[in-house]
């Protein structure tokens, strides 16, 4: 990408694009009580003619936009260009919203008479005598400010700044070499003309405040379902892969995980969802990160073995703490602090010991039970657990809270406990745990 300290100049743009930027034919459309010019143009051209007006309580109280998130900007640019994406993957952007604050910055003309300028305003539209609903829109570069102003742009980005800002750097790089960015894809836009800054801010607030983000559980479910089988077991996707395996039939969390969307079907079946799938994914992420580097690298190479180790661990927890499995009122097990602490306990204190005797260890639920029994015996997952006559989990939350729970749980696993656990793990229980779990 181009050096962000450099700015796009008029000379650069004119050399690469000519004396004006044409946004092509636009349809005059009504949108509630306003008129807008709707069209489709290459992303680089929309980027060149527009700029954000970022709100700053000290320097720009009239601004509308929030500051850029650089990573999001680059991610959107990569998506727009289809980088590292299959060519048959459907891609689209929502419509970009722009507002022409300075009417001298654009020329609206009849398609069959390019030299005939038309008078258009988003409040009044186009006079009926002009007899057209399709017009041309061009931006003469001689009237456009360069370098782009940091505030009060002539053509403001009402909505879509992150989608456009990644292209700003690409245009700068190519235009600096005297070349148009030929591979820029087309995107749709709506161009308002003549709205005041206050009116524009009202639109920005409505567009952004009325939106409700798609629930994380549904996004997690759909994102995972769209992965191929090979993609699901790639290292970066393993937390999702494990979360879904543990939520399916035979998994420790089967029947208690909400995967997003409507709950009507679950209510009909009488299912009680204690967890959301994105919470389970975060738990699996913590579990993988808790592994020592060498062991993590080894297990990542064998996703099936990894899934067995993780699932059997949580099945052992389910076996030892059945009363805590769906009781958040009296136990911390299904709270984030409990899930995260238990996930880390597996990686930091338990799984290495389970595997130390034989690589075949960990493939049975009972391999993990002896390591968890001290926690049950001491009632460490109860909310009312006390130390020195104090409720240790009162007011505990967040990362610091899970750290505290981990210290308490880890403290129950002394060296002697581990030695005894290994000895007990060598003897299978008389009744298979799978049968006990079914009961």
C-alpha positions as CSV (number, residue, x, y, z in Angstrom):
1,X,0.0,0.0,0.0
2,X,1.0,3.6,-0.5
3,X,2.7,5.6,2.2
4,X,-0.2,7.0,4.4
5,X,1.8,10.2,5.0
6,X,1.5,11.1,1.3
7,X,-1.6,12.7,-0.2
8,X,-3.4,12.4,-3.4
9,X,-2.9,15.4,-5.6
10,X,-5.0,16.8,-8.5
11,X,-2.1,16.2,-10.9
12,X,-2.0,12.5,-9.9
13,X,-5.7,12.0,-10.5
14,X,-5.9,14.0,-13.7
15,X,-2.9,12.0,-15.2
16,X,-4.5,8.7,-14.3
17,X,-8.2,9.5,-14.9
18,X,-8.5,12.6,-17.0
19,X,-10.1,16.0,-16.2
20,X,-13.2,14.6,-14.6
21,X,-14.6,11.5,-12.8
22,X,-17.8,10.3,-14.4
23,X,-20.0,8.2,-12.1
24,X,-22.1,7.0,-15.1
25,X,-25.9,7.1,-15.5
26,X,-28.0,7.4,-12.3
27,X,-31.6,6.8,-11.7
28,X,-33.6,9.5,-9.9
29,X,-35.2,7.6,-7.1
30,X,-37.5,8.6,-4.2
31,X,-36.4,7.4,-0.8
32,X,-39.1,8.3,1.7
33,X,-39.3,12.1,1.6
34,X,-36.0,12.6,-0.2
35,X,-34.8,12.2,-3.8
36,X,-31.5,10.5,-4.5
37,X,-29.4,9.7,-7.6
38,X,-28.7,5.9,-7.6
39,X,-26.0,4.4,-9.7
40,X,-23.1,2.0,-9.9
41,X,-19.5,3.0,-10.4
42,X,-16.0,1.6,-9.8
43,X,-15.0,1.8,-6.2
44,X,-11.9,3.8,-6.9
45,X,-13.8,6.6,-8.6
46,X,-16.3,6.9,-5.7
47,X,-13.3,6.9,-3.4
48,X,-11.5,9.7,-5.3
49,X,-14.5,12.2,-5.3
50,X,-15.6,11.7,-1.7
51,X,-14.1,12.0,1.8
52,X,-15.2,11.4,5.4
53,X,-16.1,14.2,7.9
54,X,-14.8,12.7,11.1
55,X,-16.4,14.1,14.3
56,X,-13.9,15.5,16.8
57,X,-15.2,17.2,20.0
58,X,-12.4,19.7,20.0
59,X,-11.6,20.3,16.3
60,X,-14.6,19.3,14.3
61,X,-17.9,19.3,16.3
62,X,-19.8,19.4,13.0
63,X,-18.4,16.1,11.8
64,X,-20.5,13.0,11.2
65,X,-18.2,10.0,10.9
66,X,-16.5,7.9,13.6
67,X,-12.7,7.3,13.3
68,X,-11.5,4.5,11.0
69,X,-10.7,1.0,12.2
70,X,-7.7,0.2,10.1
71,X,-8.0,-3.6,10.2
72,X,-11.6,-3.4,9.2
73,X,-10.7,-1.1,6.4
74,X,-8.1,-3.5,5.0
75,X,-10.4,-6.5,5.5
76,X,-13.1,-4.8,3.5
77,X,-10.7,-3.9,0.7
78,X,-9.5,-7.5,0.5
79,X,-13.1,-8.7,0.4
80,X,-14.0,-6.1,-2.3
81,X,-11.0,-7.3,-4.5
82,X,-11.7,-10.9,-3.8
83,X,-8.2,-11.5,-2.4
84,X,-7.8,-15.1,-1.1
85,X,-11.4,-15.9,-1.9
86,X,-12.8,-18.4,-4.4
87,X,-13.8,-16.7,-7.6
88,X,-17.3,-18.2,-7.5
89,X,-18.0,-16.9,-3.9
90,X,-20.8,-14.3,-4.1
91,X,-19.7,-10.9,-2.9
92,X,-21.6,-7.6,-2.5
93,X,-21.6,-4.4,-0.6
94,X,-24.5,-2.5,0.8
95,X,-25.2,0.8,-1.0
96,X,-22.8,3.6,-0.3
97,X,-24.5,6.8,0.8
98,X,-22.9,10.2,-0.3
99,X,-24.0,13.8,0.1
100,X,-23.0,16.6,-2.2
101,X,-22.5,19.5,0.2
102,X,-20.9,21.8,-2.4
103,X,-23.1,21.8,-5.6
104,X,-20.2,23.2,-7.7
105,X,-18.3,19.9,-7.2
106,X,-20.7,17.9,-9.4
107,X,-22.4,18.3,-12.8
108,X,-25.7,16.6,-13.4
109,X,-26.6,16.4,-17.1
110,X,-29.0,14.8,-19.6
111,X,-27.7,11.6,-21.0
112,X,-28.5,12.6,-24.6
113,X,-27.3,16.2,-24.1
114,X,-24.0,15.9,-22.0
115,X,-23.4,19.6,-22.1
116,X,-26.8,20.5,-20.7
117,X,-26.7,20.9,-16.9
118,X,-29.7,20.0,-14.8
119,X,-30.8,21.4,-11.5
120,X,-31.3,18.7,-8.9
121,X,-31.9,18.8,-5.2
122,X,-32.7,16.0,-2.8
123,X,-35.6,17.9,-1.4
124,X,-37.3,18.9,-4.7
125,X,-35.9,16.3,-7.1
126,X,-35.8,17.3,-10.8
127,X,-38.3,19.6,-12.4
128,X,-40.9,17.6,-14.4
129,X,-40.3,19.6,-17.6
130,X,-36.8,18.0,-17.9
131,X,-38.7,14.8,-18.8
132,X,-36.2,12.2,-17.6
133,X,-35.5,9.9,-14.7
134,X,-32.0,8.9,-15.8
135,X,-29.2,11.5,-15.6
136,X,-25.4,11.5,-15.9
137,X,-23.2,12.6,-13.0
138,X,-19.6,13.8,-13.3
139,X,-17.2,15.4,-11.0
140,X,-14.9,18.0,-12.6
141,X,-11.5,17.7,-10.9
142,X,-10.7,21.4,-11.3
143,X,-13.4,22.2,-8.8
144,X,-12.5,19.4,-6.3
145,X,-10.3,20.1,-3.3
146,X,-6.9,18.4,-3.2
147,X,-5.4,17.1,-1.0
148,X,-8.7,15.9,0.4
149,X,-9.7,18.0,3.4
150,X,-9.7,16.4,6.9
151,X,-13.1,18.0,7.6
152,X,-16.0,19.5,5.7
153,X,-15.5,17.7,2.4
154,X,-17.4,18.8,-0.7
155,X,-18.8,15.3,-1.2
156,X,-19.3,13.6,2.1
157,X,-19.5,9.9,3.0
158,X,-22.7,9.5,4.9
159,X,-22.4,5.7,5.1
160,X,-19.7,3.5,3.7
161,X,-16.5,5.2,4.9
162,X,-14.8,1.9,5.8
163,X,-15.7,0.4,2.5
164,X,-14.2,3.3,0.6
165,X,-11.2,4.2,2.8
166,X,-9.2,1.0,1.9
167,X,-9.5,2.0,-1.7
168,X,-8.1,5.5,-0.9
169,X,-4.6,4.0,-0.3
170,X,-4.8,1.8,-3.4
171,X,-5.8,4.8,-5.5
172,X,-2.9,6.8,-4.1
173,X,-0.4,4.0,-4.9
174,X,-1.6,3.6,-8.5
175,X,-2.3,7.2,-9.3
176,X,1.2,8.1,-7.9
177,X,2.5,5.9,-10.8
178,X,0.2,7.6,-13.3
179,X,-2.2,4.6,-13.6
180,X,-5.9,4.1,-13.0
181,X,-6.8,1.3,-10.6
182,X,-8.3,-0.8,-13.4
183,X,-9.2,-3.8,-11.2
184,X,-11.6,-1.8,-8.9
185,X,-15.0,-3.5,-8.8
186,X,-18.3,-1.6,-9.2
187,X,-20.4,-0.8,-6.2
188,X,-23.9,0.8,-5.9
189,X,-24.3,4.2,-4.4
190,X,-27.0,6.8,-3.6
191,X,-26.0,10.4,-4.0
192,X,-27.9,13.0,-2.1
193,X,-27.5,16.6,-3.3
194,X,-27.8,19.7,-1.2
195,X,-28.5,18.3,2.3
196,X,-27.2,20.5,5.1
197,X,-24.6,19.2,7.5
198,X,-27.3,18.9,10.2
199,X,-29.6,17.0,7.8
200,X,-26.7,14.7,6.9
201,X,-25.9,14.0,10.5
202,X,-29.5,13.1,11.1
203,X,-29.4,10.6,8.3
204,X,-26.1,9.1,9.6
205,X,-27.6,8.7,13.1
206,X,-30.7,7.0,11.8
207,X,-28.8,4.7,9.5
208,X,-26.4,3.6,12.3
209,X,-28.6,3.8,15.4
210,X,-31.6,1.9,14.0
211,X,-29.4,-1.0,12.8
212,X,-29.2,-4.0,15.1
213,X,-26.2,-6.2,14.7
214,X,-26.8,-9.8,13.7
215,X,-26.5,-12.0,16.8
216,X,-23.1,-13.5,17.3
217,X,-24.5,-17.0,17.6
218,X,-26.2,-16.9,14.2
219,X,-23.1,-15.5,12.6
220,X,-20.9,-18.2,14.1
221,X,-23.3,-20.9,13.0
222,X,-23.5,-19.7,9.4
223,X,-19.8,-18.9,9.1
224,X,-18.9,-22.4,10.2
225,X,-21.5,-24.1,7.9
226,X,-20.1,-22.3,4.9
227,X,-16.6,-23.8,5.5
228,X,-15.5,-26.8,3.5
229,X,-14.5,-30.0,5.5
230,X,-10.8,-29.1,4.9
231,X,-11.3,-25.5,6.0
232,X,-13.0,-26.6,9.2
233,X,-9.9,-28.3,10.6
234,X,-7.5,-25.6,9.7
235,X,-5.8,-24.2,12.8
236,X,-7.6,-20.8,12.7
237,X,-11.0,-22.5,12.5
238,X,-10.4,-25.2,15.1
239,X,-12.2,-23.3,17.9
240,X,-15.3,-23.2,15.8
241,X,-14.8,-26.8,14.8
242,X,-14.5,-28.0,18.3
243,X,-17.5,-25.9,19.5
244,X,-19.8,-27.5,16.8
245,X,-18.5,-31.0,17.5
246,X,-19.2,-30.6,21.2
247,X,-22.7,-29.2,20.4
248,X,-23.7,-32.1,18.2
249,X,-25.1,-35.5,19.2
250,X,-22.5,-37.3,21.2
251,X,-20.9,-34.0,22.2
252,X,-20.7,-32.9,25.8
253,X,-22.8,-29.8,25.2
254,X,-25.4,-31.4,23.0
255,X,-28.9,-30.1,23.7
256,X,-27.8,-27.1,25.8
257,X,-26.4,-24.9,23.0
258,X,-28.3,-22.2,21.1
259,X,-27.0,-21.8,17.6
260,X,-28.9,-18.5,16.8
261,X,-32.0,-17.6,14.9
262,X,-35.5,-18.5,16.1
263,X,-36.1,-20.4,19.4
264,X,-39.5,-21.6,18.4
265,X,-38.4,-25.0,17.4
266,X,-36.4,-25.5,20.6
267,X,-39.4,-24.5,22.7
268,X,-41.5,-27.1,20.9
269,X,-38.9,-29.8,21.8
270,X,-38.6,-28.6,25.4
271,X,-34.9,-27.8,25.0
272,X,-33.3,-25.5,27.5
273,X,-30.4,-23.6,26.1
274,X,-27.8,-22.7,28.7
275,X,-25.1,-21.6,26.3
276,X,-24.7,-19.9,23.0
277,X,-22.5,-21.4,20.3
278,X,-20.3,-18.3,20.2
279,X,-19.7,-18.8,23.9
280,X,-18.6,-22.4,23.4
281,X,-16.4,-21.2,20.6
282,X,-14.7,-18.7,22.9
283,X,-14.3,-21.5,25.5
284,X,-12.6,-23.7,22.9
285,X,-10.3,-20.9,21.9
286,X,-9.2,-20.4,25.5
287,X,-8.7,-24.2,25.8
288,X,-6.4,-24.4,22.7
289,X,-4.4,-21.3,23.8
290,X,-3.9,-22.9,27.2
291,X,-1.8,-25.7,25.8
292,X,2.0,-25.7,25.9
293,X,3.3,-24.7,22.5
294,X,4.8,-28.1,21.6
295,X,1.7,-30.0,22.6
296,X,-0.6,-27.6,20.9
297,X,1.4,-28.0,17.6
298,X,1.2,-31.8,17.9
299,X,-2.6,-31.9,18.6
300,X,-3.4,-29.4,15.9
301,X,-1.9,-31.9,13.4
302,X,-4.5,-34.5,14.6
303,X,-7.9,-32.8,14.8
304,X,-9.7,-36.0,15.5
305,X,-7.5,-36.8,18.5
306,X,-7.8,-33.2,19.7
307,X,-11.6,-33.4,19.5
308,X,-11.7,-36.6,21.5
309,X,-9.5,-35.2,24.2
310,X,-11.6,-32.0,24.5
311,X,-15.0,-33.7,24.3
312,X,-14.0,-36.5,26.8
313,X,-12.8,-33.8,29.3
314,X,-16.1,-32.0,29.2
315,X,-18.1,-35.3,29.3
316,X,-16.1,-36.0,32.5
317,X,-17.1,-32.7,33.9
318,X,-20.7,-33.4,33.0
319,X,-20.5,-36.8,34.7
320,X,-19.1,-35.3,37.9
321,X,-21.2,-32.2,38.1
322,X,-24.7,-33.1,36.6
323,X,-26.4,-30.7,39.0
324,X,-24.3,-27.8,37.9
325,X,-24.8,-28.4,34.1
326,X,-27.8,-26.2,33.8
327,X,-27.9,-24.4,37.2
328,X,-26.3,-21.0,36.8
329,X,-28.0,-19.8,40.0
330,X,-25.9,-22.0,42.3
331,X,-22.9,-22.9,40.3
332,X,-20.3,-21.1,38.2
333,X,-19.8,-24.0,35.7
334,X,-21.9,-22.6,32.9
335,X,-20.8,-19.0,33.5
336,X,-18.0,-17.5,31.4
337,X,-15.6,-17.4,34.4
338,X,-16.2,-21.1,35.1
339,X,-16.1,-22.3,31.4
340,X,-12.9,-20.3,30.7
341,X,-11.2,-21.5,33.9
342,X,-12.0,-25.1,33.3
343,X,-10.9,-24.8,29.7
344,X,-7.5,-23.4,30.8
345,X,-7.2,-26.0,33.6
346,X,-7.4,-28.7,30.9
347,X,-4.4,-27.3,29.0
348,X,-2.3,-26.0,31.8
349,X,-2.8,-28.8,34.4
350,X,-4.5,-31.9,33.1
351,X,-4.2,-33.0,29.5
352,X,-0.4,-33.2,29.5
353,X,-0.5,-35.5,32.5
354,X,-3.2,-37.7,30.9
355,X,-1.1,-38.1,27.8
356,X,2.3,-38.6,29.6
357,X,1.8,-42.3,30.3
358,X,0.6,-43.3,26.8
359,X,-0.5,-41.5,23.7
360,X,-3.6,-43.6,23.8
361,X,-4.7,-41.9,27.0
362,X,-7.4,-39.4,26.9
363,X,-9.6,-41.3,24.5
364,X,-11.9,-42.4,27.3
365,X,-14.0,-40.2,29.6
366,X,-12.7,-41.9,32.7
367,X,-9.1,-40.8,31.9
368,X,-10.1,-37.3,33.1
369,X,-12.4,-38.1,36.0
370,X,-9.7,-38.6,38.7
371,X,-8.2,-35.2,38.0
372,X,-11.5,-33.4,38.5
373,X,-12.7,-35.3,41.6
374,X,-10.8,-33.0,44.0
375,X,-12.7,-30.1,42.6
376,X,-16.0,-31.8,43.2
377,X,-15.0,-33.0,46.7
378,X,-14.1,-29.5,47.7
379,X,-17.2,-27.9,46.2
380,X,-15.1,-25.5,44.2
381,X,-17.7,-24.8,41.5
382,X,-20.5,-23.8,43.9
383,X,-21.2,-20.1,44.0
384,X,-21.4,-20.3,47.8
385,X,-17.8,-21.7,48.1
386,X,-16.0,-20.0,50.9
387,X,-12.4,-19.5,52.0
388,X,-11.7,-17.8,55.3
389,X,-15.4,-17.4,55.8
390,X,-15.7,-15.3,52.6
391,X,-17.6,-16.1,49.5
392,X,-14.7,-16.2,47.0
393,X,-16.8,-15.8,43.8
394,X,-18.8,-12.8,44.9
395,X,-18.4,-10.0,42.4
396,X,-16.0,-12.1,40.3
397,X,-16.3,-11.5,36.5
398,X,-14.3,-11.0,33.3
399,X,-10.7,-12.0,32.6
400,X,-9.6,-11.3,36.2
401,X,-12.5,-13.4,37.4
402,X,-11.6,-16.4,35.3
403,X,-7.9,-16.0,36.4
404,X,-9.1,-16.2,40.0
405,X,-11.3,-19.3,39.4
406,X,-8.4,-21.0,37.6
407,X,-6.1,-20.3,40.6
408,X,-8.6,-21.9,43.0
409,X,-9.2,-24.9,40.8
410,X,-5.5,-25.4,40.0
411,X,-4.8,-25.2,43.7
412,X,-6.9,-28.3,44.2
413,X,-4.6,-30.3,41.9
414,X,-1.5,-30.8,44.0
415,X,1.3,-33.1,42.9
416,X,0.0,-35.8,45.2
417,X,-3.5,-35.4,43.6
418,X,-2.0,-35.9,40.2
419,X,-0.1,-39.0,41.2
420,X,-3.2,-40.5,42.7
421,X,-5.3,-39.5,39.7
422,X,-2.9,-41.3,37.4
423,X,-3.2,-44.4,39.6
424,X,-7.0,-44.2,39.6
425,X,-7.1,-43.6,35.9
426,X,-5.4,-46.9,35.3
427,X,-8.5,-48.7,36.6
428,X,-11.7,-48.3,34.6
429,X,-14.9,-47.9,36.6
430,X,-17.1,-50.9,36.9
431,X,-19.9,-49.2,35.0
432,X,-18.9,-47.4,31.8
433,X,-19.3,-43.7,32.1
434,X,-21.1,-43.5,28.8
435,X,-23.9,-45.6,30.4
436,X,-23.9,-43.4,33.5
437,X,-24.1,-40.3,31.4
438,X,-27.1,-41.7,29.5
439,X,-28.9,-42.0,32.8
